[in-house]
Amino acid sequence: MHLVYEYRATKPDFWGSAVEVQIRTGLQHAWATAVETLDLFGGTRLKYGTGDEDLKRFFLVVSSLMAVDEGLPQPQAAATSPEALRGELRSLEKELGLLSRLSGYVALVEQFGSDKRTTFLMQLNRTEQTLYLELFSNAASAEAKLEEVENQGDDNIDAVLVASSKVGMLKSAYPNYFANTSAFSAFVQSQIDQA
């Protein structure tokens, strides 16, 4: 479920800006994180409904199996028995090797320890497949740096400014920036194991 609100809080400059809130189940979030990770690191555009037909089918089959697991209606284009879906998923995984690709993206991401500073600028470079995390002692400096990055107009850079007491909390809040597709991969592997 996607909800869109209008910002009317502390910064008048932002009044009227749209704020989107997405409400998902845990499996839906794992699925969305995997799609975004593949788009960010693999250069696909699955999130926008384009790209390789086999990859799109893979994610459709997984979403149908997740719907079955959660007791929700299956997507019409993949509404069949879980057994048939698992067999198809096994074949698609054998052909695409998507789970190993996702685990490879995890290996690309630099591991961060904890830090007490609370403002972070995360920059994901899709071309170079690198994640750069910069820590700031105050929000004003961080906002200035974010503006500088955004003004460069580099479409290969995804930047986000967040506040957190530990990097580990960032990994939970923004798993796609840290290539955390473990929940998705675990679900897919469990389905393949049942095929």
C-alpha positions in Angstrom: 0.0 0.0 0.0 1.4 3.4 -1.0 0.2 6.5 0.9 1.1 10.0 -0.1 1.0 12.9 2.3 1.7 16.6 2.1 4.6 17.9 4.2 3.5 20.7 6.6 6.0 20.5 9.4 9.0 22.5 10.6 10.6 23.7 7.3 8.3 26.1 5.4 10.5 25.7 2.3 9.3 22.1 2.0 5.6 22.7 2.7 3.5 21.2 0.0 6.1 18.5 -0.9 4.8 15.0 -1.3 5.9 12.3 1.2 5.3 8.7 0.3 4.8 6.0 2.9 4.9 2.4 1.8 3.2 -0.3 3.9 4.5 -3.8 3.2 4.6 -7.2 4.8 8.1 -8.6 5.6 8.1 -10.7 2.4 6.9 -7.8 0.3 9.7 -5.7 1.6 12.3 -8.5 0.9 11.0 -8.7 -2.6 11.1 -5.0 -3.2 14.6 -4.8 -1.7 15.8 -7.5 -4.1 14.3 -5.7 -7.1 15.9 -2.4 -6.1 19.3 -4.0 -5.3 19.3 -5.7 -8.7 18.3 -2.4 -10.4 21.0 -0.5 -8.5 23.9 -2.9 -8.9 22.9 -4.8 -12.0 21.7 -1.8 -14.1 18.3 -3.4 -14.7 15.1 -1.4 -14.7 12.7 -4.0 -13.2 11.2 -1.6 -10.8 9.9 0.3 -13.8 8.5 -2.8 -15.5 11.2 -3.0 -18.2 14.1 -5.3 -18.7 14.8 -9.0 -19.3 11.7 -11.1 -19.6 13.2 -14.0 -17.7 14.2 -11.8 -14.7 10.7 -10.3 -14.7 9.2 -13.8 -14.7 11.5 -14.8 -11.9 10.2 -12.0 -9.7 6.6 -12.7 -10.7 7.0 -16.4 -9.7 8.6 -15.4 -6.4 5.8 -12.9 -5.7 3.2 -15.5 -6.3 4.9 -18.0 -3.9 5.1 -15.2 -1.3 1.4 -14.5 -1.8 0.7 -18.2 -1.2 2.9 -18.2 1.9 1.1 -15.1 3.3 -2.4 -16.4 2.4 -3.0 -13.6 -0.1 -4.3 -13.7 -3.7 -1.7 -14.7 -6.3 -0.9 -12.4 -9.3 -3.1 -13.6 -12.2 -0.2 -14.1 -14.5 1.3 -16.6 -12.1 -1.7 -18.1 -10.4 -1.0 -21.8 -10.3 -0.1 -24.5 -7.8 2.9 -23.9 -5.5 4.4 -27.1 -6.8 4.4 -25.8 -10.4 5.7 -22.4 -9.3 8.6 -24.0 -7.4 9.6 -26.1 -10.4 9.5 -23.1 -12.6 11.5 -21.1 -10.0 14.1 -23.9 -9.8 14.5 -23.7 -13.6 14.7 -20.0 -13.7 17.3 -19.9 -11.0 19.4 -22.5 -12.8 19.3 -20.4 -15.9 19.7 -16.9 -14.4 21.9 -17.6 -11.3 20.2 -14.7 -9.6 20.9 -15.9 -6.0 24.6 -16.0 -6.7 24.4 -12.5 -8.4 22.7 -11.1 -5.3 25.2 -12.6 -3.0 28.0 -11.2 -5.2 26.5 -7.7 -4.8 26.7 -8.1 -1.0 30.4 -8.9 -1.4 30.9 -5.6 -3.2 29.6 -3.5 -0.4 32.2 -2.2 2.1 31.5 -3.4 5.7 31.1 -0.5 8.2 31.5 -0.6 12.0 29.5 1.3 14.4 30.0 5.0 15.0 28.5 7.5 17.4 28.0 10.3 14.9 24.4 10.6 13.9 24.2 12.1 10.4 25.2 10.1 7.3 25.3 10.7 3.6 25.1 7.5 1.6 26.2 7.6 -2.0 25.7 4.5 -4.1 27.6 4.6 -7.4 25.8 2.1 -9.7 28.5 2.2 -12.4 31.4 1.5 -10.1 29.2 -0.7 -7.8 30.5 1.1 -4.7 28.9 2.5 -1.6 30.4 5.5 0.0 29.3 6.5 3.6 30.2 9.9 4.9 29.7 10.8 8.5 28.9 14.4 9.6 29.0 16.0 13.1 26.1 18.3 12.2 23.1 18.2 9.9 23.9 21.5 8.1 27.2 20.2 6.8 25.5 17.0 5.7 22.7 18.9 3.9 25.2 21.1 2.1 27.1 18.0 0.9 23.9 16.3 -0.3 23.0 19.4 -2.3 26.5 19.4 -3.8 26.1 15.8 -4.9 22.6 16.3 -6.3 23.7 19.4 -8.3 26.4 17.3 -10.0 23.5 15.7 -12.0 25.2 12.2 -12.2 22.4 9.7 -12.8 24.7 6.9 -11.7 24.8 8.3 -8.1 21.9 7.6 -5.7 22.4 9.7 -2.6 20.4 9.7 0.6 20.8 11.7 3.9 19.8 9.9 7.1 20.2 10.2 10.8 21.0 7.2 13.0 23.0 6.3 16.1 24.7 3.3 14.5 25.5 2.1 11.0 23.8 -1.2 11.8 20.5 0.7 12.2 21.1 2.2 8.7 21.5 -1.3 7.3 18.1 -2.2 8.7 16.4 1.0 7.5 18.0 1.1 4.0 18.8 -2.6 3.1 18.9 -1.9 -0.6 21.8 0.5 -0.1 23.7 -2.2 1.6 22.7 -5.0 -0.8 20.9 -6.8 2.0 18.9 -9.3 0.1 19.3 -12.2 2.6 15.6 -12.5 3.5 14.7 -12.6 -0.2 17.4 -15.2 -1.0 16.5 -17.3 2.0 12.8 -17.4 0.9 13.7 -18.3 -2.7 16.2 -21.0 -1.6 13.5 -22.5 0.7 11.1 -22.7 -2.2 13.7 -24.2 -4.5 14.5 -26.8 -1.8 10.8 -27.9 -1.8 10.7 -28.4 -5.6 
